[in-house]
Amino acid sequence: MKLIDSKIKVIAFDADDTLWVNETYFRDAENEFAKLLANYETENKIHQELYKKEIKNLPVYGYGIKGFVLSMIECALEISNNQVSPKIIEQIVTIGKQMLAKPIELIDGVEQVLKELSSNYKLIVATKGDLLDQEKKLEKSNLSDYFHHIEVMSDKKVKDYLKLIKHLDIHPSELLMIGNSLKSDILPLIEIGATAIHVPFHTTWAHEEVNDNEKAASTYKTISSIKEMVSSL
């Protein structure tokens, strides 16, 4: 199956859970957080309240670990009715610092794919998250040399991709996006006339999930491994 149309000039890659592992660390952190607050609420309720707090705070903090930590602190104060100890707040901050210090675990086959594609296409990173954190992760990944441009976006909606395409000075049909999130990496690209390939990751944040009707309304390709990008050349 040919995955890359002849019109494509630029291939954009999502970073988290497309180039390297990310969401797994958030799930581990949420579980640690729930254990810290076990004296105040059930684990299920804590997870629910934290998720609601994260979504409420997205317009304020944006995406990334730092906003996640602030949401955990706010959630801890609310769930405990402001009774949570300074020690637990300190432990929450430590969870965040440990997440920021995690080594980069590349998705299997990523470097091989980048090496092959970079000889024929302009490669860029188009990702959400905290600018400093994403820059550090890219540096630790040793993948920087493969990319012509790094775009850390505050969000990944149609207007954000249109802005990126204008910056790249290309037509939407000349852009291919590769990512793990249907909501952020695939559907907005299809809407603007670009091409997108979905590479699912085994763990998906609830905020990134889409319903069956949204999936059915768009035409995109799905591959089980990013390594398939090379075998299709």
Backbone bond lengths (Angstrom), bond angles and torsions (degrees), N, CA, C in turn:
res aa  C-N    CA-C-N  psi(-1)  N-CA   C-N-CA  omega(-1)  CA-C   N-CA-C  phi
1 M - - - 1.472 - - 1.519 109.70 -
2 K 1.333 116.54 124.11 1.458 120.47 177.99 1.521 108.88 -79.81
3 L 1.328 116.06 123.46 1.461 120.98 -174.71 1.526 113.19 -99.10
4 I 1.324 117.41 -22.56 1.462 120.58 -174.40 1.521 110.33 -114.18
5 D 1.321 116.40 116.48 1.463 122.51 179.60 1.535 109.97 -68.77
6 S 1.311 115.40 152.12 1.476 120.64 -177.73 1.528 113.10 -64.75
7 K 1.341 117.22 -20.10 1.472 120.69 -179.35 1.523 113.19 -77.71
8 I 1.324 117.20 -16.85 1.470 121.29 -173.24 1.525 111.72 -65.83
9 K 1.329 115.44 129.51 1.465 122.36 175.55 1.532 112.06 -113.45
10 V 1.334 115.43 -33.73 1.471 120.37 -176.88 1.525 109.26 -124.56
11 I 1.326 115.85 133.07 1.469 120.97 174.81 1.518 108.15 -114.83
12 A 1.327 115.60 120.90 1.469 121.62 -179.45 1.523 109.42 -103.14
13 F 1.307 115.47 137.92 1.459 121.69 177.93 1.518 110.03 -115.75
14 D 1.322 115.90 131.80 1.455 120.04 164.81 1.528 106.09 -65.87
15 A 1.331 117.57 158.74 1.471 120.08 -178.32 1.526 111.70 -99.71
16 D 1.344 116.39 -67.61 1.463 120.98 -174.68 1.524 111.59 -65.01
17 D 1.319 115.65 122.54 1.476 125.19 178.20 1.527 112.85 69.45
18 T 1.335 116.56 10.29 1.459 121.59 169.63 1.524 109.46 -117.61
19 L 1.334 116.10 -47.36 1.468 120.64 174.31 1.526 111.10 -92.86
20 W 1.323 115.53 -38.75 1.465 119.80 -178.54 1.526 111.12 -144.89
21 V 1.327 115.53 163.30 1.468 122.68 -178.39 1.521 109.91 -70.78
22 N 1.328 116.87 136.78 1.461 121.07 179.70 1.528 113.09 -143.86
23 E 1.330 116.84 -55.77 1.469 120.48 -171.65 1.519 112.28 -60.39
24 T 1.305 117.84 -32.12 1.468 122.12 178.38 1.521 110.74 -55.08
25 Y 1.325 116.60 -39.40 1.471 120.64 -178.68 1.524 111.49 -68.62
26 F 1.312 117.11 -34.45 1.464 120.97 176.82 1.528 110.64 -66.53
27 R 1.334 116.59 -41.32 1.465 119.35 178.89 1.528 110.34 -64.20
28 D 1.319 117.01 -41.04 1.472 120.29 177.88 1.522 110.60 -62.41
29 A 1.335 116.13 -41.85 1.466 120.95 179.90 1.524 111.33 -64.58
30 E 1.335 116.98 -40.46 1.467 120.76 177.95 1.529 110.76 -61.51
31 N 1.321 116.41 -39.68 1.470 119.89 179.08 1.521 111.29 -66.65
32 E 1.321 117.32 -39.62 1.469 120.88 176.13 1.524 110.45 -62.99
33 F 1.317 115.45 -42.85 1.464 121.22 179.64 1.527 110.76 -60.60
34 A 1.328 116.68 -43.79 1.471 120.86 -179.66 1.526 110.99 -62.68
35 K 1.309 117.07 -36.69 1.475 120.56 178.49 1.526 111.06 -67.41
36 L 1.338 116.56 -37.41 1.460 120.50 179.68 1.525 111.76 -63.08
37 L 1.336 116.28 -30.84 1.472 120.54 -175.46 1.525 112.47 -106.15
38 A 1.312 116.02 18.17 1.472 120.88 -175.46 1.520 113.38 -59.72
39 N 1.323 117.81 -24.29 1.468 120.96 -179.43 1.531 112.51 -76.47
40 Y 1.331 117.07 -11.20 1.459 120.54 -174.70 1.527 113.78 -108.71
41 E 1.332 117.76 -29.52 1.467 120.52 -175.84 1.521 110.06 -156.52
42 T 1.332 115.77 168.46 1.456 120.03 175.73 1.528 109.27 -73.77
43 E 1.311 115.73 157.68 1.463 120.74 -178.73 1.524 111.34 -60.08
44 N 1.324 116.61 -43.05 1.455 120.76 -179.11 1.526 111.88 -62.41
45 K 1.322 116.06 -43.79 1.468 121.25 179.23 1.530 111.03 -64.11
46 I 1.331 116.90 -39.16 1.462 120.78 179.53 1.528 110.28 -63.66
47 H 1.323 116.59 -43.34 1.464 120.21 177.84 1.528 110.67 -61.33
48 Q 1.334 116.71 -42.64 1.460 120.82 -179.59 1.529 111.38 -63.29
49 E 1.324 115.87 -45.54 1.465 120.10 -177.79 1.522 111.74 -67.75
50 L 1.328 116.40 -37.03 1.466 119.47 178.48 1.524 110.28 -65.60
51 Y 1.319 116.91 -42.53 1.463 119.79 179.47 1.533 110.72 -61.60
52 K 1.332 116.83 -44.88 1.467 120.39 178.78 1.523 110.89 -60.74
53 K 1.323 116.18 -39.80 1.460 120.29 179.33 1.528 111.31 -66.33
54 E 1.330 116.99 -40.89 1.464 121.04 178.13 1.527 111.01 -60.29
55 I 1.329 116.35 -47.24 1.465 120.51 -177.97 1.528 110.53 -64.46
56 K 1.319 116.19 -41.65 1.469 120.32 178.43 1.526 111.36 -61.95
57 N 1.331 116.07 -34.19 1.458 120.37 -175.52 1.528 114.88 -88.40
58 L 1.324 117.88 -8.06 1.462 119.52 -177.90 1.533 113.45 -54.59
59 P 1.351 118.40 -42.76 1.468 117.98 178.78 1.528 113.28 -66.36
60 V 1.331 116.38 -19.34 1.466 120.89 -177.77 1.526 111.40 -94.16
61 Y 1.327 116.63 -50.64 1.460 121.24 -174.21 1.527 113.64 -98.78
62 G 1.320 117.26 -20.49 1.449 119.84 -174.51 1.522 111.17 75.94
63 Y 1.333 115.07 -165.85 1.462 120.98 -178.34 1.528 110.18 -92.45
64 G 1.319 116.06 154.04 1.453 119.62 175.05 1.511 113.53 127.34
65 I 1.321 115.12 172.93 1.461 121.89 -174.03 1.525 112.40 -67.46
66 K 1.315 117.47 -39.52 1.470 119.55 -176.56 1.534 111.58 -63.53
67 G 1.332 116.00 -43.39 1.459 119.43 175.99 1.515 111.55 -64.94
68 F 1.315 116.81 -35.92 1.461 122.84 177.14 1.525 110.82 -61.22
69 V 1.320 117.00 -44.00 1.470 121.39 179.13 1.519 111.16 -64.06
70 L 1.322 116.98 -43.85 1.465 120.26 178.22 1.525 110.82 -62.10
71 S 1.327 116.78 -38.01 1.468 120.53 177.56 1.524 110.87 -66.13
72 M 1.325 117.66 -38.17 1.465 120.84 176.69 1.521 111.03 -62.82
73 I 1.323 116.41 -42.33 1.473 120.18 -179.76 1.530 110.13 -64.40
74 E 1.328 117.22 -46.16 1.467 120.47 178.68 1.520 110.90 -61.26
75 C 1.321 115.50 -42.54 1.466 120.82 -179.50 1.524 110.92 -63.61
76 A 1.317 116.41 -41.51 1.470 121.14 179.38 1.528 110.71 -62.08
77 L 1.325 116.86 -41.86 1.467 120.74 179.32 1.530 111.07 -64.59
78 E 1.322 116.79 -41.98 1.466 120.48 -178.51 1.522 111.56 -69.50
79 I 1.336 116.65 -46.96 1.463 120.48 -177.64 1.529 111.15 -63.05
80 S 1.319 116.53 -35.91 1.472 120.81 -178.01 1.521 112.74 -89.70
81 N 1.343 116.72 1.69 1.468 121.15 -175.49 1.533 110.23 55.81
82 N 1.325 114.68 43.71 1.472 123.96 178.95 1.533 113.66 64.87
83 Q 1.312 115.58 22.15 1.466 119.39 179.95 1.530 112.74 -99.59
84 V 1.321 117.49 -6.90 1.462 120.36 -177.49 1.531 110.29 -60.60
85 S 1.320 115.92 141.33 1.468 120.97 -174.01 1.530 111.76 -78.44
86 P 1.323 117.12 154.16 1.470 120.50 174.37 1.531 111.83 -56.79
87 K 1.331 116.45 -30.70 1.465 120.65 179.99 1.531 110.19 -63.13
88 I 1.321 117.08 -41.57 1.467 119.87 179.59 1.524 110.74 -68.89
89 I 1.333 116.56 -38.70 1.472 119.58 176.41 1.526 109.45 -60.10
90 E 1.330 115.73 -41.77 1.470 120.35 178.11 1.532 110.78 -61.99
91 Q 1.337 116.20 -39.48 1.460 120.04 179.36 1.528 111.91 -67.13
92 I 1.326 116.52 -34.81 1.468 120.54 176.94 1.528 110.28 -64.45
93 V 1.336 115.67 -43.61 1.468 120.16 177.30 1.528 110.22 -61.19
94 T 1.316 116.37 -39.23 1.471 120.90 179.04 1.521 111.17 -63.93
95 I 1.334 116.78 -38.70 1.466 120.25 176.44 1.528 109.69 -57.21
96 G 1.331 115.81 -44.45 1.460 120.13 179.70 1.519 112.21 -63.89
97 K 1.303 117.17 -43.47 1.474 120.84 179.94 1.527 110.83 -63.86
98 Q 1.321 115.61 -37.45 1.466 119.29 178.10 1.522 110.95 -66.48
99 M 1.319 117.04 -36.97 1.465 120.55 176.74 1.527 110.67 -63.80
100 L 1.330 116.25 -43.08 1.460 120.82 -179.52 1.525 111.96 -65.87
101 A 1.319 116.70 -26.06 1.464 121.30 -177.50 1.529 113.52 -92.71
102 K 1.321 117.27 -0.46 1.465 120.66 -177.28 1.533 110.71 -57.90
103 P 1.330 117.27 140.04 1.468 119.20 173.69 1.524 110.01 -68.92
104 I 1.309 116.66 156.88 1.462 121.04 179.56 1.522 109.63 -82.32
105 E 1.320 115.66 125.30 1.459 121.85 175.39 1.531 107.49 -110.90
106 L 1.319 116.04 101.96 1.456 120.46 -178.04 1.524 111.13 -66.59
107 I 1.319 116.09 144.02 1.459 121.33 172.15 1.533 108.07 -65.73
108 D 1.299 116.49 139.86 1.460 121.82 -177.05 1.535 111.84 -55.13
109 G 1.322 116.01 125.15 1.456 121.39 176.01 1.513 115.57 92.08
110 V 1.327 118.53 -5.73 1.470 121.60 -173.91 1.518 112.47 -60.03
111 E 1.318 117.65 -49.82 1.469 118.60 -175.48 1.530 111.81 -65.35
112 Q 1.309 117.34 -37.56 1.455 121.33 177.29 1.531 110.42 -60.64
113 V 1.332 116.34 -44.11 1.467 121.59 179.79 1.528 110.75 -63.52
114 L 1.322 117.11 -46.01 1.463 120.69 -179.69 1.531 111.11 -62.63
115 K 1.307 116.16 -41.05 1.466 120.65 179.86 1.523 110.52 -61.70
116 E 1.315 117.11 -43.87 1.464 121.40 -178.56 1.528 111.61 -68.87
117 L 1.326 116.78 -44.72 1.462 120.51 -174.59 1.529 112.59 -74.32
118 S 1.327 117.06 -30.44 1.466 120.46 -174.32 1.528 113.18 -66.18
119 S 1.328 117.49 -17.37 1.468 119.89 179.95 1.524 111.75 -78.79
120 N 1.329 117.77 -17.32 1.463 120.64 -176.84 1.526 114.85 -123.34
121 Y 1.332 117.26 -13.70 1.462 120.81 -176.10 1.523 110.86 -135.05
122 K 1.326 114.54 155.24 1.461 119.87 170.49 1.522 106.85 -81.83
123 L 1.325 117.40 122.26 1.457 122.11 -178.80 1.514 110.15 -104.11
124 I 1.335 116.02 138.64 1.465 121.06 176.12 1.525 109.10 -135.23
125 V 1.311 115.55 162.62 1.466 122.50 171.09 1.515 107.56 -106.01
126 A 1.325 116.92 130.75 1.464 122.58 175.81 1.521 106.99 -129.03
127 T 1.324 116.46 102.22 1.456 119.54 -171.43 1.520 111.62 -139.33
128 K 1.319 115.74 158.65 1.460 121.36 173.78 1.528 108.83 -94.90
129 G 1.333 115.56 169.10 1.454 119.44 174.37 1.511 113.21 126.43
130 D 1.309 114.91 -173.84 1.463 122.47 178.94 1.528 109.16 -79.10
131 L 1.320 117.11 129.50 1.466 121.75 -174.59 1.529 112.22 -56.07
132 L 1.323 117.20 -51.55 1.464 120.74 -177.47 1.519 111.13 -61.49
133 D 1.318 116.86 -44.59 1.461 121.40 -179.02 1.527 111.09 -63.43
134 Q 1.325 117.19 -44.52 1.460 120.09 -178.41 1.529 111.21 -68.07
135 E 1.316 116.91 -36.63 1.468 120.01 177.16 1.526 110.64 -64.06
136 K 1.325 116.26 -40.82 1.465 120.35 178.86 1.528 110.98 -65.83
137 K 1.339 116.23 -41.77 1.465 119.56 179.89 1.525 110.76 -64.08
138 L 1.320 116.31 -40.95 1.457 119.29 179.08 1.530 110.49 -64.29
139 E 1.318 116.03 -40.04 1.467 119.87 178.54 1.534 110.86 -63.61
140 K 1.331 116.22 -44.45 1.468 120.26 179.94 1.519 112.66 -68.28
141 S 1.333 116.53 -23.68 1.458 120.63 -177.58 1.527 112.93 -74.66
142 N 1.347 116.20 -20.23 1.470 122.43 -175.36 1.534 112.29 62.43
143 L 1.325 116.70 28.34 1.458 121.26 179.51 1.535 113.31 -105.25
144 S 1.321 116.90 -4.33 1.469 121.08 -171.04 1.518 113.69 -54.20
145 D 1.318 117.52 -37.58 1.465 120.64 -174.43 1.525 113.13 -65.66
146 Y 1.303 117.53 -16.98 1.468 120.24 -179.74 1.527 112.51 -80.00
147 F 1.333 116.96 -15.04 1.462 120.14 -170.51 1.526 112.73 -109.61
148 H 1.337 114.90 137.55 1.464 121.70 176.67 1.528 111.21 -83.14
149 H 1.325 116.18 -25.01 1.467 119.53 -173.42 1.527 109.52 -154.26
150 I 1.313 116.55 141.76 1.464 122.98 176.49 1.521 108.20 -119.20
151 E 1.319 116.96 122.09 1.465 122.13 -179.82 1.526 109.18 -120.08
152 V 1.339 116.82 108.21 1.460 121.23 174.82 1.525 106.63 -96.30
153 M 1.327 115.64 110.38 1.459 121.99 -170.46 1.527 111.19 -98.50
154 S 1.325 116.73 143.69 1.461 120.41 176.95 1.520 110.59 -70.02
155 D 1.339 115.99 -27.57 1.462 121.74 175.13 1.511 108.30 -156.74
156 K 1.315 116.15 170.35 1.462 120.91 -178.43 1.519 110.14 -127.56
157 K 1.306 114.57 66.65 1.454 121.37 176.95 1.529 108.60 -109.98
158 V 1.321 115.97 174.84 1.460 120.74 -176.49 1.525 111.52 -50.99
159 K 1.326 116.88 -47.64 1.464 120.14 -176.45 1.527 111.78 -62.81
160 D 1.336 116.42 -32.16 1.464 120.32 -179.89 1.524 110.76 -71.00
161 Y 1.329 116.47 -40.05 1.462 119.66 178.41 1.528 111.77 -71.16
162 L 1.322 117.32 -35.45 1.460 119.73 176.52 1.525 110.57 -62.76
163 K 1.304 116.45 -38.18 1.467 121.26 177.19 1.529 110.13 -64.51
164 L 1.338 116.44 -41.22 1.464 121.03 179.16 1.530 110.75 -64.35
165 I 1.333 117.09 -44.12 1.462 121.64 -179.72 1.529 111.06 -63.04
166 K 1.327 116.08 -38.56 1.465 120.03 176.78 1.519 110.21 -63.49
167 H 1.327 116.26 -40.90 1.469 120.81 179.22 1.531 110.62 -64.54
168 L 1.332 116.61 -37.92 1.460 121.17 -178.88 1.527 112.02 -77.76
169 D 1.335 116.56 -14.12 1.460 123.06 179.80 1.535 110.99 58.96
170 I 1.326 115.50 50.17 1.458 121.44 177.64 1.529 109.23 -133.01
171 H 1.339 115.91 165.94 1.449 121.04 172.75 1.526 108.18 -83.96
172 P 1.338 118.85 147.65 1.456 120.38 179.14 1.529 114.17 -51.35
173 S 1.345 116.99 -34.78 1.467 120.52 -178.67 1.524 112.55 -67.48
174 E 1.328 116.87 -12.97 1.473 121.40 -179.20 1.520 112.56 -93.57
175 L 1.338 115.87 2.97 1.471 120.85 -178.70 1.514 111.10 -111.48
176 L 1.327 115.69 133.14 1.465 122.94 171.49 1.512 108.11 -117.43
177 M 1.325 116.83 128.36 1.464 122.26 177.78 1.519 109.29 -109.43
178 I 1.327 116.75 135.24 1.457 122.82 177.16 1.521 108.30 -120.36
179 G 1.346 116.96 124.49 1.459 118.93 -178.30 1.508 112.84 -164.12
180 N 1.317 115.65 171.56 1.466 121.53 -176.34 1.524 113.57 -96.92
181 S 1.337 117.45 -15.52 1.462 120.63 -175.59 1.521 111.45 -102.98
182 L 1.329 117.04 117.79 1.460 120.10 176.22 1.524 111.00 -60.72
183 K 1.311 115.97 -41.80 1.464 120.63 -175.74 1.529 112.17 -66.60
184 S 1.323 117.12 -41.39 1.462 120.90 -173.19 1.520 114.74 -99.58
185 D 1.332 117.06 -33.73 1.461 120.79 -171.22 1.523 114.35 -104.87
186 I 1.320 117.67 -16.13 1.460 119.82 -170.94 1.531 112.77 -118.00
187 L 1.315 117.63 -62.64 1.466 121.02 -172.06 1.531 114.13 -60.24
188 P 1.341 119.72 -41.70 1.471 118.15 178.70 1.529 112.49 -63.91
189 L 1.337 116.94 -32.62 1.468 120.35 179.58 1.525 111.21 -68.52
190 I 1.328 115.69 -42.09 1.465 120.07 178.12 1.523 110.05 -61.37
191 E 1.316 115.79 -38.37 1.471 120.87 -177.82 1.523 112.46 -63.85
192 I 1.330 117.52 -32.12 1.466 119.83 -177.52 1.531 112.64 -96.04
193 G 1.337 116.87 3.93 1.451 119.52 176.31 1.509 115.49 92.27
194 A 1.329 117.25 12.08 1.465 121.44 174.82 1.530 108.83 -90.83
195 T 1.310 116.57 -178.74 1.453 122.34 178.23 1.516 108.84 -111.87
196 A 1.338 116.78 148.21 1.463 119.60 -179.53 1.525 110.21 -144.29
197 I 1.318 114.92 143.94 1.457 121.54 176.91 1.518 108.56 -122.95
198 H 1.316 115.27 125.59 1.464 121.80 -177.97 1.520 110.16 -92.42
199 V 1.334 115.89 125.81 1.466 121.92 175.12 1.529 106.91 -120.25
200 P 1.318 118.96 92.73 1.467 121.36 -174.68 1.522 112.71 -59.85
201 F 1.332 114.91 144.35 1.462 122.40 172.05 1.517 106.92 -108.79
202 H 1.324 116.50 151.23 1.474 118.95 -172.00 1.522 114.18 -67.80
203 T 1.340 116.87 -16.87 1.468 120.35 178.77 1.523 108.71 -125.94
204 T 1.335 116.59 128.73 1.460 121.16 -179.38 1.523 110.07 -128.62
205 W 1.317 116.41 131.56 1.466 121.20 176.16 1.526 108.35 -64.21
206 A 1.321 116.42 138.23 1.468 121.26 -176.95 1.529 111.77 -55.08
207 H 1.320 117.19 -34.05 1.468 121.72 -178.75 1.527 112.00 -64.60
208 E 1.337 117.35 -21.78 1.456 121.34 -177.17 1.528 112.83 -95.26
209 E 1.316 117.67 -1.36 1.452 120.40 -178.19 1.528 111.05 -79.17
210 V 1.338 116.05 149.08 1.468 121.45 178.07 1.524 108.81 -126.93
211 N 1.332 116.08 158.92 1.469 119.24 -178.90 1.524 111.37 -85.81
212 D 1.306 116.21 170.08 1.458 121.56 -176.21 1.521 112.72 -62.86
213 N 1.315 117.39 -33.61 1.467 120.64 179.58 1.530 111.33 -65.30
214 E 1.336 115.99 -39.67 1.462 120.14 178.17 1.523 110.62 -65.80
215 K 1.332 116.11 -38.86 1.469 120.30 178.44 1.527 110.45 -64.31
216 A 1.320 115.98 -44.87 1.467 120.91 -175.77 1.521 112.33 -67.48
217 A 1.331 116.76 -24.69 1.462 120.75 -175.16 1.527 113.02 -78.70
218 S 1.321 117.53 -9.01 1.463 120.55 -176.75 1.519 111.34 -124.13
219 T 1.320 114.73 151.49 1.462 121.14 177.23 1.517 108.91 -108.65
220 Y 1.294 116.05 117.72 1.464 121.34 179.46 1.524 108.37 -151.74
221 K 1.314 115.72 164.17 1.454 121.09 179.60 1.519 109.87 -100.65
222 T 1.321 115.57 145.35 1.459 121.57 176.35 1.520 108.96 -122.80
223 I 1.325 115.90 133.08 1.458 120.98 174.99 1.524 108.54 -123.90
224 S 1.307 116.74 152.31 1.458 120.06 -175.25 1.520 112.22 -83.55
225 S 1.325 116.66 -20.81 1.462 121.01 -179.13 1.521 109.09 -146.59
226 I 1.307 116.40 142.76 1.463 119.92 178.81 1.521 111.67 -63.49
227 K 1.325 117.23 -20.67 1.461 122.00 178.35 1.534 111.64 -62.30
228 E 1.322 117.09 -22.23 1.460 120.66 178.31 1.531 112.36 -64.97
229 M 1.338 116.68 -19.23 1.466 119.68 177.63 1.514 110.68 -63.02
230 V 1.305 117.22 -34.52 1.467 121.59 -179.25 1.528 110.65 -77.90
231 S 1.305 116.82 -42.51 1.468 120.09 -177.31 1.512 112.56 -66.53
232 S 1.362 116.54 -16.58 1.468 120.07 -178.62 1.525 112.34 -89.19
233 L 1.329 117.34 -8.82 1.471 120.29 -176.51 1.530 111.48 -71.95
